[in-house]
Amino acid sequence: MQINPIKWDLHWQILFSLITSAILALLIFPLVNDQWTGLILSIASFGGELFMNALKMMIVPLIVTSVIVGVLQLGSSTKIGSISLKTLLYYTFSGLAAVLIGLLLANLIQPGKVDAQVAQALLGEASNITNNSNLLTKIEGKDSDDLFAIFHRMFPSNIFKAATDNGQLLGIIFFSILFGFFSTKLPDRMRNFQMNFWESSQCTILKITEWVISFAPIGIFGLTLPILYRAPIGELAGTLSIFFLTVLLGLMLHLFVVLSITLKILGGIQPLKHIQAMMPVLLTAFSTASSSSTLPLTIDTVQSKANISKNTSAFTLPLGATINMDGTALYECIVVLFISQLYASINGIDLVLGQQLIVVLLALTTSIGVAGIPSASLVAISIILPAVGLPVEAIGVIWITDRLLDMCRTSVNVFSDTVAAVIIAKSEGETPYKKPNRSIINP
């Protein structure tokens, strides 16, 4: 490996920036003057925000051009229907597997089964934390009716307004599918014009995206440094550490066991090979805690490293960034059971099997509807808690650990998207990782 980090591969550069930020935040800053620490954190935050804004800037143009080109190249309604069904089946079963892992671990480890006084202290603190305006903003006015909003978002009343909101990606994707599909019904001259226009637009967007991604190590350093410095590491060493490790174990089991076995059996690809190829994507997802913001890099990496066609990646990955939330579903399940166990430690009343099955169903369905943005799962959890008779205010008990676990579960969400792309590509007759490397810019 080159001594000069600038000449390293992207994933090594990102890993280097993560390690550097951890050393600074946890070891050096506690020994440095607060004035200097504040100045460095401000500069880092500014760089991190610039990088996030640049990534978000590319989301809608990349989704629109990629989906329309993918559908135009698929051509027939039969092919579109086939790949849509396979993609939705994969996302449904991978999400269900994640929720069941969460259910199993929460019942085996029982992280919320503690002394009544400890449980009372945690839940009492949670009542105070829920007064935090940011948390109230996330959950205010949310109830089970929000499940139906998933379908409403497929048909935004104003597509241009939806295009200005990264939380309305489902409507953008659906409109792009319709636009591409009906463009295939045009006369040859018009259809060829549409194909040339959208392909050239996609190539331009991809070039801009590659340029933005080249700044990933700097942006990721700026994003992670303030988070690691302000993370309550001491508090995580107490009671909440069991909950934290339970979620982490579940995420690792889903990634390294369920998804890896699925990739090997259905995709015919060695899991370690795929993990290594997707490392830049995983590290970026971890740093940004946003599957939507990671989408430009995900598409770039899947096409260039795994040699998945534009047709497949342009359809499966944007859809996955919106509805495939394996890590989120697993997290929601464990959180609700953890909170119920805390209450059970006080009053001795556990959730019965029927209530736990409700948790499984709601964790799966609400994870589909949450936006691919940091901490969006808090909204989904606020829907599940009242459904099983628990107060929404109890959500504050996991506020301390949420950001760090959000970074971890986003990596699992995005990795599952890449596994879907490989499996769908294999089922469509492609040979992932076996075609000669070719530029994603010059088809």
Residue pairs with C-beta under 8 A, 6 or more apart in sequence:
1 8
1 12
2 8
5 12
5 13
5 16
6 13
8 16
9 280
10 213
10 216
10 217
10 280
11 279
11 280
11 283
13 216
13 217
14 216
14 217
14 220
14 280
14 283
14 284
14 287
15 279
15 283
16 217
17 217
17 218
17 220
17 221
17 224
18 220
18 221
18 224
18 283
18 286
18 287
20 221
21 44
21 220
21 221
21 224
21 225
21 228
22 224
22 228
24 40
24 225
24 229
25 224
25 225
25 226
25 228
25 229
26 228
26 229
26 233
29 37
29 40
29 229
37 229
40 225
41 225
41 226
41 229
43 222
44 221
44 222
44 225
44 226
45 222
45 225
45 226
46 222
47 218
47 219
47 221
47 222
48 219
48 220
48 221
48 222
48 223
48 224
48 225
48 226
49 222
50 219
50 222
51 212
51 215
51 216
51 218
51 219
51 220
51 222
51 223
52 219
52 223
52 288
52 290
52 293
54 212
54 215
54 219
55 212
55 219
55 288
55 293
55 294
55 296
56 166
56 292
56 293
57 212
58 205
58 208
58 209
58 212
58 296
59 166
59 169
59 292
59 293
59 295
59 296
60 163
60 166
60 169
60 172
61 201
61 205
62 205
62 206
62 209
62 295
62 296
62 299
62 318
63 169
63 172
63 173
63 176
63 295
63 318
64 163
64 172
64 176
65 198
65 201
65 202
65 205
66 202
66 299
66 310
66 313
66 314
66 317
66 318
67 173
67 176
67 177
67 180
67 314
67 315
67 318
68 176
68 179
68 180
68 183
68 194
68 198
69 180
69 195
69 198
69 199
69 202
69 310
69 314
70 180
70 310
70 311
70 312
70 313
70 314
70 315
71 80
71 176
71 177
71 179
71 180
71 181
71 183
71 184
71 315
72 180
72 183
72 184
72 191
72 194
72 195
72 198
73 195
73 310
73 311
74 80
74 83
74 311
74 315
75 184
76 184
77 181
80 177
80 181
82 428
83 312
83 315
83 316
83 424
83 428
84 315
86 423
86 424
86 427
87 315
87 316
87 319
87 320
87 420
87 424
90 420
90 423
90 424
91 319
91 320
91 323
91 324
91 368
91 416
91 420
92 364
94 258
94 259
94 262
94 324
94 326
94 416
94 419
94 420
95 324
95 325
95 326
95 329
95 364
95 367
95 368
96 360
96 364
97 254
97 258
97 326
98 250
98 254
98 258
98 326
98 327
98 329
98 330
98 412
99 329
99 330
99 332
99 333
99 360
99 363
99 364
100 360
101 250
101 253
101 254
101 258
101 330
102 247
102 250
102 329
102 330
102 331
102 332
102 333
102 334
102 337
102 363
103 333
103 337
103 356
103 359
103 360
105 246
105 249
105 250
105 253
105 334
106 246
106 333
106 334
106 337
106 338
106 341
107 337
107 356
109 242
109 246
109 249
110 341
111 242
111 243
111 246
111 334
111 338
111 341
112 119
112 243
112 337
112 338
112 339
112 340
112 341
112 342
112 344
112 345
113 341
113 344
113 345
114 122
114 239
114 342
114 345
115 345
116 345
116 346
118 239
118 345
119 342
119 343
119 345
119 346
120 346
122 239
122 240
122 342
122 397
123 342
123 343
123 346
123 394
123 397
125 396
125 397
126 393
126 394
126 395
126 396
126 397
126 399
127 393
127 396
128 396
129 135
129 396
129 397
129 399
130 136
130 392
130 393
130 395
130 396
132 396
132 399
135 378
135 395
135 396
135 399
138 375
138 378
138 379
138 382
139 378
139 379
139 382
139 392
139 395
142 379
142 382
142 383
143 383
143 386
144 383
144 386
144 387
146 366
146 369
146 379
146 383
147 365
147 366
147 369
147 383
149 369
150 170
150 365
150 368
150 369
153 168
153 170
153 171
153 369
154 170
154 171
154 174
155 171
155 174
156 162
156 168
156 171
156 172
156 175
159 171
159 172
159 175
161 168
162 168
162 171
162 172
162 175
163 172
166 292
166 371
166 372
166 373
167 371
167 373
169 292
169 318
169 321
169 322
169 371
169 372
170 322
170 323
173 318
173 319
173 322
183 190
183 191
183 194
183 195
184 191
186 194
199 443
202 310
203 441
203 442
206 300
206 440
206 441
207 441
209 296
209 297
209 299
209 300
210 300
210 441
212 296
213 296
213 297
213 300
216 280
216 284
216 297
220 283
220 284
220 287
220 288
223 287
223 288
224 287
227 403
227 404
227 407
231 403
231 404
232 400
235 400
236 244
236 400
236 401
236 404
240 398
240 400
240 401
243 334
243 338
243 398
243 401
244 401
244 404
244 405
246 334
246 338
247 330
247 331
247 334
247 335
247 405
247 408
247 409
248 405
248 408
250 330
250 331
250 334
251 327
251 330
251 331
251 408
251 409
251 411
251 412
254 326
254 327
254 330
254 412
255 411
255 412
255 415
256 271
259 271
259 326
259 412
259 415
259 416
259 419
260 271
260 275
261 271
262 419
262 423
263 269
263 271
263 274
263 419
263 422
263 423
264 270
264 271
266 423
266 426
266 427
267 274
267 419
267 422
267 423
267 426
267 432
268 426
269 422
269 432
269 433
273 433
274 306
274 418
274 419
274 422
274 433
275 282
275 415
277 301
277 305
277 306
277 433
278 301
278 302
278 305
278 306
278 415
278 418
280 297
280 301
281 294
281 297
281 298
281 301
281 302
281 414
281 415
281 418
282 411
282 414
282 415
283 411
284 294
284 297
285 291
285 294
285 407
285 410
285 411
285 413
285 414
285 415
286 407
286 408
286 410
286 411
287 407
288 294
288 374
288 410
289 374
289 375
289 403
289 406
289 407
289 410
290 372
290 373
290 374
290 410
291 320
291 321
291 325
291 372
291 410
291 413
291 414
291 417
292 321
292 322
292 371
292 372
292 373
293 372
293 373
294 321
294 410
294 414
295 317
295 318
295 321
295 372
298 317
298 321
298 414
298 417
298 418
299 313
299 314
299 317
299 318
300 440
301 418
302 308
302 313
302 317
302 418
302 421
302 422
303 309
303 310
303 313
303 440
304 437
304 439
304 440
306 418
306 421
306 422
306 425
306 432
306 433
307 430
307 431
307 432
307 433
307 434
307 435
307 436
307 437
307 438
308 421
308 422
308 425
308 430
308 432
309 425
309 430
310 440
310 443
311 428
312 421
312 424
312 425
312 428
312 430
313 421
313 425
316 417
316 420
316 421
316 424
317 417
317 418
317 421
320 416
320 417
320 420
320 421
321 372
321 414
321 417
322 371
322 372
323 368
323 369
324 368
324 413
324 416
324 417
324 420
325 367
325 368
325 370
325 372
325 377
325 413
326 367
326 412
326 413
326 416
327 408
327 409
327 410
327 411
327 412
327 413
327 416
328 367
328 370
328 376
328 377
328 380
328 409
328 413
329 363
329 364
329 367
330 363
330 409
330 412
331 377
331 405
331 409
332 362
332 363
332 366
332 367
332 377
332 380
332 381
332 384
333 359
333 360
333 363
335 381
335 395
335 398
336 359
336 363
336 381
336 384
336 385
336 388
336 390
337 351
337 356
337 359
338 397
338 398
339 385
339 390
339 394
339 395
339 397
339 398
340 350
340 351
340 388
340 390
341 350
342 394
342 397
343 349
343 390
343 394
344 350
344 351
351 359
351 388
355 388
355 389
358 387
358 388
359 384
359 388
362 380
362 383
362 384
362 387
363 380
363 384
366 380
366 383
366 384
367 377
367 380
369 380
370 376
370 377
370 379
370 380
372 413
374 403
374 406
374 410
375 402
375 403
375 406
377 406
377 409
378 395
378 402
381 395
382 392
382 395
385 391
385 392
385 394
385 395
386 392
422 432
425 432
426 432
